[in-house]
């Protein structure tokens, strides 16, 4: 039986892990970018990022002052046995993590800007749920998303005639307009199809896929590679100061859509691509996951 308090305690540690240690795939990509960078300025910026990343892990302090907003992705195993309220457990973990990690209290009312100081409010933490057939565990991913990169999100309602060329043009235009604002090197999430809201949701979900795992469909995998090459040819570079590494990767997800539609969402992630995943099994075992589903 998965106890509510276990879920809460685990989510506190999940947020701590997410903001203090980058996933291995992102860390490796940053190290490769540093070795490959030919611009002296770009290399200096990447060195500063790597040093910062090391210090954050050694001191167990957040790697960036913007610790984002608390977004979670929860996979519910159909065979998992939960005692208590999962949503309440996640919600209770956030103010604890805000105080203990600590996290910067970023969550405010969108109009009054009132800040409760807990990172909890209407719709926050935001929990995305899905079903895991036949699994006896729940899988929870913490995805604290900073605003500098989030503000660079964009949506286009293209026409089918625009095709792949139109998709490429929109993604590249979005990156160029963003410049150095999202703290590159970035990771670019792209969602194609579905509807306007689905495309944007897919774009954010794409950022959860590890950089060393390309899309299983050849057409989409090739599109990811072509977009990455185009983005890195812009010369925007680390922190927008020039260089060959503007993005560490491009992940594309898609959904089938209406015959008259071609929706494209772009969600940008800064170099601090914070995410951490655990599985809590019905026997109480907590398993940290490097490559989630």
Legacy VTK file of the C-alpha trace (Angstrom):
# vtk DataFile Version 3.0
C-alpha trace
ASCII
DATASET POLYDATA
POINTS 293 float
0.000 0.000 0.000
1.359 3.435 -0.974
0.838 5.735 1.988
-0.077 9.408 1.505
2.717 10.536 3.836
5.251 8.524 1.826
4.124 10.305 -1.341
4.427 13.683 0.386
7.901 12.988 1.802
9.078 11.622 -1.541
7.838 14.704 -3.420
9.794 16.979 -1.060
12.979 15.085 -1.935
11.949 14.977 -5.572
11.831 18.786 -5.716
15.161 18.994 -3.891
16.748 16.634 -6.388
15.250 18.484 -9.351
16.586 21.927 -8.421
20.031 20.888 -7.195
21.176 18.229 -9.686
20.744 18.111 -13.440
19.750 14.855 -15.129
22.719 12.879 -16.482
21.696 13.387 -20.121
21.676 17.183 -19.720
24.953 17.192 -17.802
26.615 15.083 -20.497
25.254 17.343 -23.240
26.657 20.428 -21.513
30.079 18.794 -21.138
30.103 17.818 -24.821
29.066 21.347 -25.764
31.961 22.761 -23.738
34.470 20.491 -25.473
33.084 21.312 -28.918
32.634 25.067 -28.443
35.045 27.118 -30.579
34.040 30.576 -29.381
36.163 31.779 -26.453
33.214 33.672 -24.999
30.895 30.708 -25.493
33.398 28.381 -23.840
33.711 30.741 -20.874
29.941 30.778 -20.408
29.697 26.995 -20.594
32.527 26.670 -18.071
30.616 28.935 -15.689
27.498 26.770 -16.125
29.436 23.575 -15.435
31.087 25.098 -12.348
27.721 26.318 -11.088
26.209 22.891 -11.678
28.989 21.219 -9.669
28.650 23.661 -6.764
24.875 23.214 -6.648
25.235 19.460 -6.320
28.062 19.639 -3.769
26.256 22.139 -1.535
22.713 20.851 -2.193
21.536 24.342 -3.122
19.441 25.358 -6.136
21.467 25.804 -9.321
19.413 28.875 -10.285
17.678 31.513 -8.164
14.530 30.967 -10.237
13.338 27.614 -8.955
10.295 27.792 -11.223
6.698 26.825 -10.590
5.779 23.376 -9.221
4.641 21.231 -12.128
4.274 17.474 -11.738
3.621 14.601 -14.126
2.043 11.604 -12.415
1.610 8.171 -13.972
-0.949 6.065 -12.109
-0.380 2.338 -12.322
-3.659 0.468 -12.599
-2.382 -2.107 -10.099
-1.018 0.457 -7.642
-2.707 0.609 -4.256
-2.834 4.098 -2.735
-4.004 4.901 0.770
-5.072 8.527 1.077
-5.216 11.474 -1.315
-2.405 11.666 -3.863
-3.243 15.217 -4.942
-3.196 16.413 -1.347
0.140 14.683 -0.773
1.751 16.520 -3.678
0.205 19.817 -2.609
1.442 19.421 0.976
4.974 18.671 -0.231
5.384 21.993 -2.026
5.364 24.411 0.959
7.639 22.021 2.836
10.121 22.022 -0.047
9.773 25.794 -0.397
10.942 26.181 3.207
13.416 23.317 3.481
15.280 23.203 0.140
14.651 26.213 -0.103
12.668 27.165 -3.197
12.026 30.782 -4.124
8.321 31.571 -3.552
7.431 32.300 -7.173
3.703 31.503 -7.235
1.478 34.616 -7.232
-2.104 35.481 -8.189
-1.944 36.345 -11.918
-3.840 39.654 -11.531
-3.395 40.907 -7.969
0.174 39.503 -7.810
-0.447 38.521 -4.185
2.196 36.030 -3.059
1.277 33.485 -0.361
4.960 32.606 0.053
4.341 28.861 -0.210
4.343 28.187 -3.984
0.789 26.927 -3.512
-2.254 28.670 -4.960
-5.123 28.222 -7.368
-3.984 25.591 -9.892
-0.556 25.256 -8.278
1.033 22.821 -7.929
-0.174 21.742 -11.357
-0.498 17.971 -11.706
-0.695 16.198 -15.074
-2.022 12.648 -14.789
-1.889 9.613 -17.055
-2.648 5.908 -16.694
-0.013 3.149 -16.667
-1.781 -0.114 -17.558
-0.687 -3.146 -15.540
1.855 -1.296 -13.363
1.877 -1.603 -9.583
3.537 1.752 -8.976
2.972 5.468 -9.347
5.582 7.417 -11.267
6.061 11.057 -10.330
8.160 13.585 -12.224
8.872 16.999 -10.742
9.334 19.595 -13.462
9.958 23.030 -11.887
9.836 25.381 -14.865
11.546 28.781 -14.735
9.907 31.818 -16.295
12.791 33.159 -18.386
12.483 30.250 -20.790
8.746 29.759 -20.309
8.115 33.329 -21.500
9.591 32.346 -24.850
6.795 29.826 -25.547
4.861 30.265 -28.782
1.950 28.771 -30.698
1.224 28.862 -34.439
-1.951 27.719 -36.142
-0.470 26.865 -39.512
-2.272 25.643 -42.597
-1.703 22.089 -43.853
-0.162 23.523 -47.012
2.646 25.008 -44.868
3.881 21.461 -44.228
7.181 20.514 -42.612
8.861 23.594 -44.089
6.374 25.802 -42.261
6.969 23.938 -39.015
10.731 24.394 -39.332
10.357 28.082 -40.178
8.140 28.769 -37.154
10.398 26.922 -34.700
13.522 28.637 -36.000
11.854 32.068 -36.001
10.778 31.507 -32.404
14.317 30.662 -31.323
15.833 33.620 -33.183
13.318 36.056 -31.668
14.103 34.672 -28.219
17.820 35.356 -28.610
19.637 35.128 -25.288
16.543 35.686 -23.120
15.921 32.004 -22.246
19.531 31.529 -21.018
20.880 29.274 -23.783
22.031 26.671 -24.452
18.398 25.677 -24.459
16.367 22.570 -25.044
13.513 23.109 -27.455
10.271 21.186 -27.032
7.996 21.092 -30.070
4.420 19.839 -30.157
2.698 19.273 -33.488
-0.962 18.565 -34.181
-3.942 17.775 -31.997
-5.452 21.173 -31.278
-4.092 24.447 -29.921
-3.988 23.281 -26.295
-2.748 19.793 -27.184
0.134 21.173 -29.256
1.309 23.305 -26.346
0.938 20.437 -23.899
2.957 18.157 -26.176
5.668 20.803 -26.501
6.153 20.870 -22.741
5.947 17.097 -22.396
8.635 16.788 -25.069
11.068 18.394 -22.625
10.696 15.393 -20.318
12.286 13.051 -22.859
16.025 12.560 -22.195
18.320 14.132 -24.775
19.912 10.793 -25.573
16.563 9.276 -26.564
15.422 10.317 -30.019
11.895 9.922 -31.296
11.154 6.339 -32.425
9.695 7.478 -35.763
12.357 8.227 -38.375
10.465 11.195 -39.824
10.256 12.909 -36.434
13.807 11.955 -35.409
15.123 13.494 -38.632
13.082 16.628 -38.012
14.603 16.924 -34.538
18.118 16.679 -35.977
17.442 19.153 -38.782
15.965 21.683 -36.363
18.902 21.329 -33.976
21.406 21.901 -36.763
19.498 24.954 -37.985
19.215 26.426 -34.491
22.913 25.934 -33.776
23.808 27.609 -37.059
22.249 30.886 -35.832
25.326 31.744 -33.757
23.248 32.924 -30.784
25.424 30.762 -28.563
25.654 30.280 -24.792
23.828 33.041 -22.918
23.232 34.746 -26.262
26.860 35.926 -26.430
27.801 33.983 -29.542
29.017 30.493 -30.252
28.078 27.213 -31.856
25.900 25.866 -29.036
22.537 27.609 -28.944
20.583 24.450 -28.118
21.523 21.118 -26.578
18.658 19.299 -28.244
15.259 19.470 -29.918
12.521 17.048 -28.882
9.375 16.758 -30.980
6.103 15.061 -30.044
2.956 14.957 -32.143
-0.715 14.019 -32.148
-2.958 13.407 -35.117
-5.138 16.377 -35.974
-8.042 17.669 -38.069
-7.621 17.517 -41.830
-7.700 21.324 -41.942
-5.180 21.958 -39.163
-1.450 22.104 -38.493
-0.839 23.351 -34.973
2.717 23.922 -33.737
3.684 24.681 -30.151
7.165 25.588 -28.949
8.236 25.368 -25.310
11.748 26.492 -24.498
13.819 25.171 -21.609
16.928 26.918 -20.340
20.196 25.057 -19.697
18.946 24.358 -16.158
16.675 21.604 -17.470
15.415 20.526 -14.073
13.453 17.322 -13.809
13.545 14.343 -11.477
11.506 11.142 -11.440
10.659 8.464 -8.892
8.489 5.381 -8.844
6.730 4.457 -5.625
5.770 0.789 -5.629
2.831 -0.715 -3.798
5.225 -2.386 -1.351
6.586 1.043 -0.352
9.814 0.816 -2.345
10.968 4.168 -3.762
12.903 3.850 -7.000
14.741 6.802 -8.540
14.390 6.684 -12.312
17.006 7.947 -14.765
15.004 7.287 -17.947
11.268 7.517 -17.208
8.611 6.187 -19.525
LINES 1 294
293 0 1 2 3 4 5 6 7 8 9 10 11 12 13 14 15 16 17 18 19 20 21 22 23 24 25 26 27 28 29 30 31 32 33 34 35 36 37 38 39 40 41 42 43 44 45 46 47 48 49 50 51 52 53 54 55 56 57 58 59 60 61 62 63 64 65 66 67 68 69 70 71 72 73 74 75 76 77 78 79 80 81 82 83 84 85 86 87 88 89 90 91 92 93 94 95 96 97 98 99 100 101 102 103 104 105 106 107 108 109 110 111 112 113 114 115 116 117 118 119 120 121 122 123 124 125 126 127 128 129 130 131 132 133 134 135 136 137 138 139 140 141 142 143 144 145 146 147 148 149 150 151 152 153 154 155 156 157 158 159 160 161 162 163 164 165 166 167 168 169 170 171 172 173 174 175 176 177 178 179 180 181 182 183 184 185 186 187 188 189 190 191 192 193 194 195 196 197 198 199 200 201 202 203 204 205 206 207 208 209 210 211 212 213 214 215 216 217 218 219 220 221 222 223 224 225 226 227 228 229 230 231 232 233 234 235 236 237 238 239 240 241 242 243 244 245 246 247 248 249 250 251 252 253 254 255 256 257 258 259 260 261 262 263 264 265 266 267 268 269 270 271 272 273 274 275 276 277 278 279 280 281 282 283 284 285 286 287 288 289 290 291 292
